[in-house]
Amino acid sequence: MPSIRLASSLFGAALVVGSAAATPLEHRFWTHMLQHLALGDAGPLLLVLGRPSPRLGPLERPLVALPLWAASLLAWHLTPLYDAALDHEPVHLLQHACFVVAGLALWSALLRRGPAWFTATWRLAYVLGMWAVSLVLSQIFLWSGHAYYSRYSLSDQRAGGGVMLVEGSIVMLGVVVWLLFRLFAETEARQRALDG
């Protein structure tokens, strides 16, 4: 297992660094969305799965990590902030750093040992909250009647919303299945303790 974790961590790091450095992806909204998903979702997930990944202290608490991630995702896709990131490289680097840190906090809170109250049932609610935020943003991009960003067309924006919807659904569905198995295991362990 350590070799799988190491490979996962290395792949996650390569995904984050590679997508941050891939500036040609920014010419189209849907490819830029792929970059953002790699930086804020897939890369951090693989880094946390790979362990050891950076520890973020209080940011890894479930009641901090989920709102932090949602605020980062939604705020950076508001037109003024998004356009500022496209027009000014330091703002763009800050945007990407926020995605990485928020993604690491989000996945660390979910996948690492957390507070006693954060059982599989609460983790499932946490994932559904993640999914809802991602779903709302993707639907805005998919169904809007106008483009939000001056550099991208409406069809490109809709493609970006589709990318976000598909990636989010695949990742969240996998995590939900994992959590359901964990929930069943916790329920079975409690039942055995009561019977024993």
Secondary structure, 3 states (H helix, E strand, C coil): CHHHHHHHHHHHHHHHHHHHHCHHHHHCHHHHHHHHHHHHHHHHHHHHHHCCCCCCHHHHCHHHHHHHHHHHHHHHCCHHHHHHHHHCHHHHHHHHHHHHHHHHHHHHHHHCCCCCCCCHHHHHHHHHHHHHHHHHHHHHHHHCCCCCCCCCCHHHHHHHHHHHHHHHHHHHHHHHHHHHHHHHHHHHHHHHHHHC
